[in-house]
Amino acid sequence: MRHFGFELPNFRSSDLWDDTAHTAVSKDPKPFDLVLVNDEPKSFGAHVGLCLGQGLVLHLSKRISFPAVETLEQMQNRDEYRFLIGFKTVLVRREQR
C-alpha cells in the first residue's frame, strides 16, 4: 500500500477493522481496498488481502506458500477464509509529485 502512496499504520486486523481515521468500510470493493476474511465471524485474527478489482484478491497464502491471486469466492471456499468480515478503503494518500 505504501508503495502506491497510501498511508496506513501497521494495524493488526481487528485494529484495522475498528479504525475510522485512516480507513472506511466499503460496501462495493474497488482496487486497493483491503479485504478481511476469517474462519469465524470476528475481525480479531482475520486474514487481510488486497482487492485488485474484478473480484480478485492478492494475499499472502500460507497454504500455497507464496503470494496468490484468487477470487474472493475461491478463498471463501476454504474453511480458514469462509467468513467475509468486510472491505476497507484507505482514506489517506500522499500527494503525487
C-alpha positions as a Markdown table, in Angstrom:
| # | Residue | x | y | z |
|---|---|---|---|---|
| 1 | Met | 0.0 | 0.0 | 0.0 |
| 2 | Arg | 2.8 | 2.4 | 0.9 |
| 3 | His | 4.5 | 1.8 | -2.5 |
| 4 | Phe | 1.4 | 3.2 | -4.2 |
| 5 | Gly | 1.2 | 6.2 | -1.9 |
| 6 | Phe | -1.3 | 5.1 | 0.7 |
| 7 | Glu | -0.5 | 5.9 | 4.3 |
| 8 | Leu | -1.6 | 3.3 | 6.9 |
| 9 | Pro | -0.3 | 2.4 | 10.3 |
| 10 | Asn | 0.8 | -1.1 | 11.0 |
| 11 | Phe | -2.5 | -2.3 | 12.2 |
| 12 | Arg | -3.5 | -5.8 | 13.4 |
| 13 | Ser | -6.6 | -7.0 | 11.6 |
| 14 | Ser | -9.0 | -6.1 | 14.5 |
| 15 | Asp | -7.5 | -2.6 | 14.8 |
| 16 | Leu | -7.8 | -2.2 | 11.0 |
| 17 | Trp | -11.5 | -3.2 | 11.1 |
| 18 | Asp | -12.2 | -0.8 | 14.0 |
| 19 | Asp | -10.2 | 2.1 | 12.5 |
| 20 | Thr | -12.1 | 5.2 | 11.2 |
| 21 | Ala | -9.3 | 7.7 | 11.0 |
| 22 | His | -7.3 | 6.1 | 8.1 |
| 23 | Thr | -9.9 | 3.7 | 6.6 |
| 24 | Ala | -13.7 | 3.4 | 6.0 |
| 25 | Val | -15.9 | 0.4 | 5.5 |
| 26 | Ser | -16.7 | -0.1 | 1.8 |
| 27 | Lys | -19.8 | -1.9 | 0.5 |
| 28 | Asp | -18.6 | -2.2 | -3.1 |
| 29 | Pro | -14.9 | -3.2 | -3.2 |
| 30 | Lys | -12.6 | -1.5 | -5.6 |
| 31 | Pro | -8.9 | -1.8 | -6.4 |
| 32 | Phe | -6.7 | -1.1 | -3.4 |
| 33 | Asp | -9.5 | -1.8 | -0.9 |
| 34 | Leu | -8.5 | -4.2 | 1.9 |
| 35 | Val | -10.4 | -7.5 | 2.2 |
| 36 | Leu | -10.8 | -9.1 | 5.6 |
| 37 | Val | -11.8 | -12.8 | 5.9 |
| 38 | Asn | -11.6 | -15.3 | 8.8 |
| 39 | Asp | -12.6 | -18.7 | 9.9 |
| 40 | Glu | -15.0 | -17.2 | 12.3 |
| 41 | Pro | -17.2 | -14.0 | 12.1 |
| 42 | Lys | -14.7 | -11.9 | 14.1 |
| 43 | Ser | -12.1 | -9.3 | 12.9 |
| 44 | Phe | -9.5 | -10.5 | 15.5 |
| 45 | Gly | -7.0 | -12.7 | 13.7 |
| 46 | Ala | -8.6 | -12.0 | 10.3 |
| 47 | His | -6.6 | -12.6 | 7.1 |
| 48 | Val | -6.1 | -9.4 | 5.1 |
| 49 | Gly | -5.8 | -9.2 | 1.3 |
| 50 | Leu | -5.8 | -6.5 | -1.3 |
| 51 | Cys | -8.6 | -6.1 | -3.8 |
| 52 | Leu | -7.4 | -6.0 | -7.4 |
| 53 | Gly | -10.7 | -5.4 | -9.0 |
| 54 | Gln | -12.9 | -7.9 | -11.0 |
| 55 | Gly | -13.4 | -10.0 | -7.8 |
| 56 | Leu | -9.7 | -10.7 | -7.5 |
| 57 | Val | -7.7 | -10.6 | -4.2 |
| 58 | Leu | -4.0 | -10.6 | -3.7 |
| 59 | His | -2.9 | -12.2 | -0.4 |
| 60 | Leu | -0.1 | -14.0 | 1.2 |
| 61 | Ser | -1.2 | -17.6 | 1.3 |
| 62 | Lys | 0.3 | -19.9 | 4.0 |
| 63 | Arg | -1.4 | -22.8 | 2.2 |
| 64 | Ile | 0.1 | -22.0 | -1.2 |
| 65 | Ser | 3.4 | -20.8 | 0.4 |
| 66 | Phe | 3.7 | -17.6 | -1.7 |
| 67 | Pro | 1.6 | -14.6 | -2.7 |
| 68 | Ala | -1.5 | -15.6 | -4.5 |
| 69 | Val | -4.2 | -14.0 | -6.7 |
| 70 | Glu | -7.6 | -15.7 | -6.2 |
| 71 | Thr | -11.2 | -14.7 | -6.4 |
| 72 | Leu | -12.9 | -14.0 | -3.1 |
| 73 | Glu | -15.2 | -16.9 | -3.8 |
| 74 | Gln | -12.2 | -19.3 | -4.2 |
| 75 | Met | -10.8 | -18.0 | -0.9 |
| 76 | Gln | -14.2 | -18.4 | 0.9 |
| 77 | Asn | -14.4 | -22.0 | -0.2 |
| 78 | Arg | -11.7 | -22.8 | 2.3 |
| 79 | Asp | -12.7 | -23.1 | 6.0 |
| 80 | Glu | -10.0 | -20.7 | 7.1 |
| 81 | Tyr | -11.4 | -17.8 | 5.0 |
| 82 | Arg | -15.1 | -18.7 | 4.9 |
| 83 | Phe | -16.4 | -15.6 | 6.7 |
| 84 | Leu | -16.2 | -12.3 | 4.9 |
| 85 | Ile | -15.6 | -9.6 | 7.6 |
| 86 | Gly | -15.7 | -6.8 | 5.1 |
| 87 | Phe | -13.9 | -4.4 | 2.9 |
| 88 | Lys | -11.9 | -1.2 | 4.0 |
| 89 | Thr | -10.9 | 1.7 | 1.8 |
| 90 | Val | -7.7 | 3.5 | 2.8 |
| 91 | Leu | -8.5 | 7.2 | 3.1 |
| 92 | Val | -5.1 | 8.8 | 3.5 |
| 93 | Arg | -2.9 | 9.1 | 0.4 |
| 94 | Arg | 0.2 | 11.1 | -0.2 |
| 95 | Glu | 0.3 | 13.9 | -2.7 |
| 96 | Gln | 1.6 | 12.6 | -6.1 |
| 97 | Arg | 4.6 | 14.6 | -7.3 |
